[in-house]
C-alpha cells in the first residue's frame, strides 16, 4: 500500500485530494472512549466544509469534511444541526515547500507534512444529550486517543454553543 503523504491540491471549486493514512490498517472498528464514535467508512470522500491553518504550538493545516446531512445543514444555515450530521477534521503538520519556495525565491508556500490526527463529531441528540447532542472522537494513527483527552472535547466546544458547538463555518 502506498503510504506517501499527499499535498493539498486546490482548484477553482476548492477541491481537496486526501489520501493520507489517518487510519491504521485494521483499526477502523475501534470506538472513542466515552462516546463510542468510530471512523466512518468513506469519510475521505465527503465534501469540504472549510480549510484552516492553525498557528502557534500546533502549526498545522486542517481540512473539515461533512457528510451529506452536514453539508445540507451548512448550505441551508440550519441550526441546530440535524441528527445524523457527521463532521471530520483531518490535520497535518504545516511544513515549507522547498519545491514551491524555490520558484518564489522565498519561504511563502506551506504544504502538508506528517498527519497528526483525525477528529470526528457525530450528532445524535438522544444518545449524546449530555454533550449538546454531539459524540466526539479523536484518532491518532487510526487508534482512538485516551479517555482523558475525550473528557475535554465537550467543555472545549462550549464557547461555540451559539453555532451548535461547532467552531467551523461553511466556506461556500
C-alpha positions as a LaTeX table, in Angstrom:
\begin{tabular}{lrrr}
\hline
Residue & $x$ (\AA) & $y$ (\AA) & $z$ (\AA) \\
\hline
Unk1 & 0.00 & 0.00 & 0.00 \\
Unk2 & 1.30 & 3.46 & $-0.90$ \\
Unk3 & 1.79 & 5.44 & 2.35 \\
Unk4 & 3.07 & 8.72 & 0.90 \\
Unk5 & 1.90 & 11.96 & 2.44 \\
Unk6 & $-0.13$ & 14.00 & $-0.06$ \\
Unk7 & $-0.13$ & 17.72 & $-0.61$ \\
Unk8 & $-3.30$ & 19.78 & $-0.92$ \\
Unk9 & $-4.43$ & 20.27 & $-4.49$ \\
Unk10 & $-6.68$ & 23.27 & $-4.97$ \\
Unk11 & $-8.83$ & 24.05 & $-7.99$ \\
Unk12 & $-11.37$ & 26.79 & $-8.60$ \\
Unk13 & $-14.06$ & 24.93 & $-6.64$ \\
Unk14 & $-11.82$ & 24.35 & $-3.59$ \\
Unk15 & $-11.30$ & 20.68 & $-4.39$ \\
Unk16 & $-9.03$ & 18.84 & $-1.98$ \\
Unk17 & $-7.33$ & 15.49 & $-2.58$ \\
Unk18 & $-6.88$ & 13.49 & 0.60 \\
Unk19 & $-5.19$ & 10.12 & 0.81 \\
Unk20 & $-3.11$ & 10.33 & 3.97 \\
Unk21 & $-3.00$ & 7.26 & 6.23 \\
Unk22 & $-5.13$ & 8.57 & 9.11 \\
Unk23 & $-6.47$ & 5.12 & 9.87 \\
Unk24 & $-4.05$ & 2.30 & 10.58 \\
Unk25 & $-4.93$ & $-0.94$ & 8.85 \\
Unk26 & $-7.40$ & $-2.96$ & 10.87 \\
Unk27 & $-8.12$ & $-0.13$ & 13.33 \\
Unk28 & $-11.28$ & 1.22 & 11.72 \\
Unk29 & $-13.62$ & $-0.57$ & 14.17 \\
Unk30 & $-12.24$ & 0.89 & 17.42 \\
Unk31 & $-14.56$ & 3.45 & 19.02 \\
Unk32 & $-13.63$ & 6.51 & 21.03 \\
Unk33 & $-13.75$ & 6.38 & 24.82 \\
Unk34 & $-16.89$ & 7.86 & 26.41 \\
Unk35 & $-18.76$ & 8.36 & 23.10 \\
Unk36 & $-18.00$ & 5.17 & 21.13 \\
Unk37 & $-17.65$ & 7.12 & 17.86 \\
Unk38 & $-15.89$ & 5.11 & 15.16 \\
Unk39 & $-14.19$ & 6.16 & 11.93 \\
Unk40 & $-16.94$ & 6.15 & 9.29 \\
Unk41 & $-16.40$ & 4.32 & 6.03 \\
Unk42 & $-15.84$ & 6.67 & 3.11 \\
Unk43 & $-15.32$ & 9.83 & 5.17 \\
Unk44 & $-12.40$ & 10.85 & 2.94 \\
Unk45 & $-14.88$ & 11.24 & 0.08 \\
Unk46 & $-17.08$ & 13.73 & 1.94 \\
Unk47 & $-17.26$ & 17.30 & 0.61 \\
Unk48 & $-15.11$ & 20.08 & 2.04 \\
Unk49 & $-16.70$ & 22.34 & 4.65 \\
Unk50 & $-13.63$ & 24.50 & 5.24 \\
Unk51 & $-9.82$ & 24.54 & 5.30 \\
Unk52 & $-7.72$ & 26.19 & 8.01 \\
Unk53 & $-4.21$ & 26.88 & 9.21 \\
Unk54 & $-3.74$ & 26.58 & 12.97 \\
Unk55 & $-0.68$ & 28.57 & 14.03 \\
Unk56 & 1.13 & 28.63 & 17.34 \\
Unk57 & 2.06 & 25.42 & 19.09 \\
Unk58 & 0.02 & 23.22 & 16.73 \\
Unk59 & 1.25 & 24.70 & 13.44 \\
Unk60 & $-0.98$ & 22.50 & 11.32 \\
Unk61 & $-3.12$ & 22.54 & 8.21 \\
Unk62 & $-6.66$ & 21.25 & 8.57 \\
Unk63 & $-9.48$ & 20.25 & 6.34 \\
Unk64 & $-13.01$ & 19.83 & 7.66 \\
Unk65 & $-15.28$ & 17.45 & 5.76 \\
Unk66 & $-19.01$ & 16.83 & 6.18 \\
Unk67 & $-21.36$ & 14.01 & 5.29 \\
Unk68 & $-24.43$ & 14.75 & 3.13 \\
Unk69 & $-26.58$ & 15.69 & 6.15 \\
Unk70 & $-23.92$ & 18.10 & 7.43 \\
Unk71 & $-23.44$ & 19.69 & 4.02 \\
Unk72 & $-27.16$ & 20.32 & 3.56 \\
Unk73 & $-27.36$ & 21.90 & 7.02 \\
Unk74 & $-24.30$ & 24.09 & 6.38 \\
Unk75 & $-25.62$ & 25.22 & 2.99 \\
Unk76 & $-29.13$ & 25.90 & 4.33 \\
Unk77 & $-27.89$ & 27.56 & 7.53 \\
Unk78 & $-29.78$ & 25.01 & 9.64 \\
Unk79 & $-29.17$ & 25.22 & 13.40 \\
Unk80 & $-29.13$ & 23.11 & 15.37 \\
Unk81 & $-27.61$ & 20.55 & 13.06 \\
Unk82 & $-29.92$ & 17.56 & 12.50 \\
Unk83 & $-29.30$ & 14.11 & 13.89 \\
Unk84 & $-27.10$ & 12.10 & 11.54 \\
Unk85 & $-24.73$ & 15.02 & 10.92 \\
Unk86 & $-21.12$ & 13.84 & 10.86 \\
Unk87 & $-18.07$ & 16.06 & 10.58 \\
Unk88 & $-14.45$ & 15.00 & 10.18 \\
Unk89 & $-11.41$ & 17.21 & 10.78 \\
Unk90 & $-8.08$ & 15.97 & 9.42 \\
Unk91 & $-4.83$ & 17.69 & 10.39 \\
Unk92 & $-1.26$ & 17.60 & 9.13 \\
Unk93 & 1.85 & 19.42 & 10.27 \\
Unk94 & 2.41 & 22.56 & 8.19 \\
Unk95 & 5.82 & 22.45 & 6.52 \\
Unk96 & 7.55 & 24.74 & 3.99 \\
Unk97 & 7.54 & 23.50 & 0.42 \\
Unk98 & 11.15 & 23.54 & $-0.82$ \\
Unk99 & 9.95 & 22.97 & $-4.39$ \\
Unk100 & 7.42 & 25.82 & $-4.39$ \\
Unk101 & 9.63 & 28.20 & $-2.41$ \\
Unk102 & 12.48 & 27.67 & $-4.90$ \\
Unk103 & 10.17 & 29.13 & $-7.56$ \\
Unk104 & 9.05 & 32.03 & $-5.35$ \\
Unk105 & 12.57 & 32.80 & $-4.16$ \\
Unk106 & 11.46 & 32.98 & $-0.53$ \\
Unk107 & 9.64 & 30.92 & 2.06 \\
Unk108 & 5.95 & 31.58 & 1.46 \\
Unk109 & 4.46 & 28.24 & 0.45 \\
Unk110 & 3.46 & 25.68 & 3.08 \\
Unk111 & 2.10 & 22.20 & 2.49 \\
Unk112 & 1.00 & 19.18 & 4.45 \\
Unk113 & 3.64 & 17.25 & 6.33 \\
Unk114 & 3.04 & 14.28 & 8.59 \\
Unk115 & $-0.60$ & 13.63 & 9.56 \\
Unk116 & $-1.31$ & 14.44 & 13.19 \\
Unk117 & $-4.85$ & 13.27 & 13.92 \\
Unk118 & $-8.44$ & 12.83 & 12.85 \\
Unk119 & $-11.28$ & 14.31 & 14.87 \\
Unk120 & $-14.95$ & 13.47 & 14.43 \\
Unk121 & $-18.24$ & 14.90 & 15.67 \\
Unk122 & $-21.46$ & 12.93 & 15.24 \\
Unk123 & $-24.90$ & 14.37 & 16.03 \\
Unk124 & $-27.41$ & 12.19 & 17.89 \\
Unk125 & $-29.47$ & 14.38 & 20.21 \\
Unk126 & $-30.76$ & 11.45 & 22.29 \\
Unk127 & $-27.62$ & 9.33 & 22.57 \\
Unk128 & $-25.37$ & 12.32 & 23.32 \\
Unk129 & $-27.86$ & 14.52 & 25.21 \\
Unk130 & $-25.32$ & 15.23 & 27.97 \\
Unk131 & $-22.86$ & 16.72 & 25.46 \\
Unk132 & $-25.07$ & 19.05 & 23.47 \\
Unk133 & $-26.21$ & 16.23 & 21.20 \\
Unk134 & $-22.70$ & 15.53 & 19.91 \\
Unk135 & $-20.46$ & 12.49 & 20.17 \\
Unk136 & $-16.75$ & 13.23 & 19.84 \\
Unk137 & $-13.69$ & 11.27 & 18.77 \\
Unk138 & $-10.02$ & 11.86 & 18.17 \\
Unk139 & $-7.84$ & 9.25 & 16.49 \\
Unk140 & $-4.07$ & 9.18 & 16.11 \\
Unk141 & $-2.65$ & 6.63 & 13.67 \\
Unk142 & $-6.15$ & 5.17 & 13.36 \\
Unk143 & $-6.50$ & 4.45 & 17.08 \\
Unk144 & $-8.73$ & 6.37 & 19.48 \\
Unk145 & $-6.92$ & 8.68 & 21.86 \\
Unk146 & $-7.36$ & 8.17 & 25.61 \\
Unk147 & $-10.36$ & 8.93 & 27.79 \\
Unk148 & $-8.68$ & 11.92 & 29.47 \\
Unk149 & $-8.48$ & 13.70 & 26.11 \\
Unk150 & $-12.09$ & 12.86 & 25.26 \\
Unk151 & $-13.27$ & 14.30 & 28.59 \\
Unk152 & $-12.05$ & 17.68 & 27.30 \\
Unk153 & $-13.99$ & 17.61 & 24.00 \\
Unk154 & $-17.38$ & 18.95 & 25.06 \\
Unk155 & $-16.03$ & 21.54 & 27.52 \\
Unk156 & $-13.74$ & 22.85 & 24.78 \\
Unk157 & $-16.72$ & 23.25 & 22.42 \\
Unk158 & $-18.83$ & 25.21 & 24.95 \\
Unk159 & $-17.74$ & 28.64 & 23.58 \\
Unk160 & $-19.30$ & 27.66 & 20.23 \\
Unk161 & $-22.72$ & 26.88 & 21.74 \\
Unk162 & $-24.44$ & 29.55 & 19.61 \\
Unk163 & $-23.31$ & 27.63 & 16.50 \\
Unk164 & $-24.42$ & 24.25 & 17.88 \\
Unk165 & $-20.97$ & 23.68 & 19.44 \\
Unk166 & $-19.12$ & 23.84 & 16.10 \\
Unk167 & $-16.20$ & 26.18 & 15.51 \\
Unk168 & $-16.21$ & 25.58 & 11.76 \\
Unk169 & $-18.13$ & 27.85 & 9.44 \\
Unk170 & $-19.05$ & 26.81 & 5.92 \\
Unk171 & $-16.81$ & 28.17 & 3.14 \\
Unk172 & $-19.06$ & 28.26 & 0.05 \\
\hline
\end{tabular}
